């Protein structure tokens, strides 16, 4: 059972991160300041430093929470999704887009321009950062195991070095899939987040497409084709 002091400390940490996220939306990640966070929290800056030692530490907390929030959104969407791998891929893609549009500043911290002077520590951010790709890879592997994917018309040849990278991916995520599917999976992953980023950051131009949701659904169809789904 937690003590009142522990609960108060946990609440203060949540308040610091909440204010940090608000500052992401209003000022951008590069302008994040612990002094400004302390001001909005109603305490002196030295009080905040007892919880968070630096701007970079706060950024890391926000990055980890962001990856986990996105991962939770995708996992929760897939819980109620049909067993059909094609539909599960659509559901996962829609969940990524919905979260990104609801949290554009948070999404921007994860997938937008790097914050000058900040490098996310791999030991804290890699595991939460690969949650969505892990979910996608499970869908890809299930589709392959079910015979839903058409193989390439010609052999896929990769260098020894890249083949080693593909093998590492298979080992890390426990996959039994060929190189051509790993390659296609990377293409689908990067294309999905590219499409979401274009939408979130308004890179299409405000009036270019009348219905971006419909456009995204067409893009999901294209991703299914790219992965090799049979009709």
C-alpha positions as CSV (number, residue, x, y, z in Angstrom):
1,X,0.0,0.0,0.0
2,X,1.4,3.4,-1.0
3,X,1.8,6.1,1.6
4,X,0.2,9.6,1.3
5,X,3.7,11.0,0.6
6,X,4.3,8.5,-2.2
7,X,0.8,9.3,-3.7
8,X,1.5,13.0,-3.5
9,X,4.9,12.5,-5.2
10,X,3.3,10.4,-8.0
11,X,0.6,13.1,-8.5
12,X,3.2,15.8,-8.7
13,X,5.1,13.8,-11.4
14,X,1.8,13.4,-13.3
15,X,1.2,17.1,-13.1
16,X,4.7,17.9,-14.3
17,X,4.2,15.6,-17.3
18,X,0.7,17.0,-18.0
19,X,2.0,20.6,-18.0
20,X,5.0,19.4,-20.2
21,X,2.5,18.0,-22.7
22,X,0.6,21.3,-22.7
23,X,3.8,23.2,-23.3
24,X,4.6,20.9,-26.3
25,X,1.3,22.0,-27.8
26,X,1.7,25.7,-27.1
27,X,5.5,26.3,-27.4
28,X,7.0,23.2,-29.1
29,X,9.4,20.7,-27.8
30,X,12.5,22.8,-28.5
31,X,11.2,25.5,-26.1
32,X,10.3,23.2,-23.3
33,X,11.6,24.7,-20.0
34,X,11.5,23.3,-16.5
35,X,11.3,26.9,-15.2
36,X,8.1,27.4,-17.2
37,X,6.7,24.1,-16.0
38,X,7.4,25.1,-12.4
39,X,5.7,28.5,-12.9
40,X,2.5,26.8,-14.2
41,X,2.7,24.2,-11.4
42,X,2.8,27.1,-8.9
43,X,6.2,26.2,-7.3
44,X,9.7,27.5,-7.5
45,X,11.9,25.9,-10.1
46,X,14.1,24.2,-7.5
47,X,11.1,22.2,-6.4
48,X,10.6,20.7,-9.9
49,X,14.3,19.7,-10.1
50,X,13.7,17.4,-7.2
51,X,11.4,15.4,-9.5
52,X,13.0,16.0,-12.9
53,X,16.7,16.8,-13.2
54,X,16.7,18.4,-16.6
55,X,14.7,19.3,-19.7
56,X,16.1,16.3,-21.4
57,X,14.8,14.0,-18.6
58,X,11.4,15.5,-18.9
59,X,11.5,15.0,-22.7
60,X,12.4,11.4,-22.2
61,X,9.5,10.9,-19.8
62,X,7.2,12.5,-22.4
63,X,8.6,10.3,-25.2
64,X,8.2,7.1,-23.2
65,X,4.7,8.0,-22.2
66,X,3.9,9.0,-25.8
67,X,5.1,5.7,-27.2
68,X,3.1,3.8,-24.6
69,X,0.0,5.9,-25.2
70,X,0.2,5.2,-28.9
71,X,0.9,1.5,-28.3
72,X,-2.0,1.3,-25.9
73,X,-4.3,2.8,-28.5
74,X,-3.3,0.3,-31.1
75,X,-3.4,-2.7,-28.7
76,X,-6.9,-1.7,-27.5
77,X,-8.2,-1.3,-31.0
78,X,-6.9,-4.7,-32.0
79,X,-8.5,-6.4,-29.0
80,X,-11.9,-5.9,-30.6
81,X,-10.8,-6.4,-34.2
82,X,-11.8,-9.3,-36.4
83,X,-9.4,-12.2,-36.8
84,X,-8.9,-11.4,-40.5
85,X,-5.3,-10.0,-40.8
86,X,-6.2,-7.6,-43.6
87,X,-8.9,-6.0,-41.4
88,X,-6.5,-6.0,-38.4
89,X,-4.0,-4.0,-40.4
90,X,-6.7,-1.5,-41.3
91,X,-7.8,-1.3,-37.6
92,X,-4.2,-0.7,-36.5
93,X,-3.6,2.0,-39.1
94,X,-6.8,3.8,-38.1
95,X,-5.8,3.7,-34.5
96,X,-2.4,5.2,-35.3
97,X,-4.0,8.0,-37.2
98,X,-6.7,8.7,-34.7
99,X,-4.2,9.0,-31.8
100,X,-1.9,11.2,-33.9
101,X,-4.7,13.6,-34.8
102,X,-5.9,13.7,-31.2
103,X,-2.4,14.4,-29.9
104,X,-0.5,16.2,-32.7
105,X,2.1,17.8,-30.5
106,X,2.8,14.5,-28.7
107,X,3.0,12.7,-32.1
108,X,5.3,15.5,-33.3
109,X,7.7,14.8,-30.4
110,X,7.9,11.1,-31.4
111,X,7.9,11.4,-35.2
112,X,8.5,15.0,-36.1
113,X,11.7,17.0,-36.4
114,X,14.4,16.1,-33.8
115,X,14.7,18.4,-30.8
116,X,18.0,20.3,-31.0
117,X,20.5,19.1,-28.4
118,X,18.3,16.2,-27.3
119,X,19.0,12.5,-28.0
120,X,16.5,10.0,-26.6
121,X,18.3,7.3,-24.5
122,X,17.8,4.0,-26.2
123,X,17.7,2.0,-23.0
124,X,14.5,3.8,-22.0
125,X,12.8,4.5,-25.3
126,X,13.4,1.5,-27.6
127,X,11.1,-1.0,-25.9
128,X,8.1,1.4,-25.8
129,X,9.1,2.8,-29.2
130,X,8.7,-0.6,-31.0
131,X,5.3,-1.5,-29.6
132,X,3.4,-0.5,-32.7
133,X,5.8,-2.1,-35.1
134,X,5.6,-5.3,-33.0
135,X,1.9,-5.3,-33.3
136,X,2.1,-4.7,-37.1
137,X,4.7,-7.5,-37.4
138,X,2.3,-9.9,-35.7
139,X,-0.3,-9.1,-38.2
140,X,2.1,-9.6,-41.1
141,X,3.3,-12.9,-39.7
142,X,-0.3,-14.1,-39.2
143,X,-1.2,-13.2,-42.7
144,X,1.8,-15.1,-44.0
145,X,1.0,-18.2,-41.9
146,X,-2.6,-18.2,-43.2
147,X,-1.4,-18.1,-46.8
148,X,-3.0,-14.7,-47.4
149,X,0.1,-13.1,-49.0
150,X,1.3,-13.5,-52.5
151,X,5.1,-13.9,-52.8
152,X,7.3,-11.8,-55.1
153,X,7.3,-12.6,-58.8
154,X,11.1,-12.7,-58.8
155,X,13.6,-13.6,-56.1
156,X,14.4,-10.9,-53.6
157,X,18.2,-10.6,-53.2
158,X,19.7,-8.7,-50.3
159,X,23.3,-8.2,-49.3
160,X,24.8,-10.3,-46.5
161,X,24.8,-7.3,-44.2
162,X,21.1,-6.5,-44.8
163,X,20.2,-10.2,-44.5
164,X,21.8,-10.1,-41.1
165,X,19.6,-7.1,-40.2
166,X,16.5,-9.0,-41.3
167,X,17.6,-12.0,-39.3
168,X,17.9,-9.8,-36.2
169,X,14.4,-8.5,-36.7
170,X,13.1,-12.0,-36.9
171,X,15.0,-13.0,-33.8
172,X,13.9,-10.0,-31.8
173,X,10.2,-10.4,-32.6
174,X,10.1,-14.2,-32.8
175,X,9.0,-14.2,-36.5
176,X,9.1,-17.1,-39.0
177,X,8.9,-15.1,-42.2
178,X,11.1,-14.7,-45.3
179,X,13.2,-11.7,-46.2
180,X,10.8,-10.5,-48.8
181,X,8.1,-10.1,-46.2
182,X,10.4,-8.3,-43.8
183,X,11.3,-5.9,-46.6
184,X,7.6,-5.3,-47.5
185,X,6.8,-4.9,-43.8
186,X,9.3,-2.1,-43.4
187,X,7.8,-0.5,-46.5
188,X,4.3,-0.7,-45.0
189,X,5.4,0.5,-41.6
190,X,7.3,3.6,-43.0
191,X,4.4,4.3,-45.5
192,X,1.8,4.2,-42.8
193,X,3.6,6.7,-40.6
194,X,4.5,8.8,-43.6
195,X,0.8,9.0,-44.5
196,X,-0.1,9.9,-40.9
197,X,2.6,12.5,-40.7
198,X,1.4,14.2,-43.9
199,X,-2.0,14.4,-42.4
200,X,-1.0,15.6,-38.9
201,X,1.5,18.2,-40.2
202,X,-0.8,19.3,-43.0
203,X,1.8,18.5,-45.6
204,X,-0.8,17.9,-48.3
205,X,-2.0,21.5,-48.3
206,X,-5.2,22.5,-46.6
207,X,-7.5,22.3,-49.7
208,X,-5.8,19.6,-51.8
209,X,-8.1,16.7,-50.8
210,X,-11.7,17.0,-49.9
211,X,-11.9,14.1,-47.5
212,X,-8.7,13.0,-45.8
213,X,-10.4,10.1,-44.0
214,X,-11.5,8.7,-47.3
215,X,-8.0,9.2,-48.7
216,X,-6.5,7.4,-45.7
217,X,-8.8,4.4,-46.3
218,X,-7.6,4.3,-49.9
219,X,-4.0,4.4,-48.6
220,X,-4.7,1.5,-46.3
221,X,-6.0,-0.5,-49.4
222,X,-2.7,0.4,-51.1
223,X,-0.7,-0.8,-48.0
224,X,-2.6,-4.2,-48.2
225,X,-1.6,-4.4,-51.9
226,X,2.0,-3.5,-51.0
227,X,2.2,-6.3,-48.4
228,X,0.8,-8.8,-51.0
229,X,-2.7,-9.6,-49.7
230,X,-4.6,-11.8,-52.0
231,X,-8.2,-11.0,-52.8
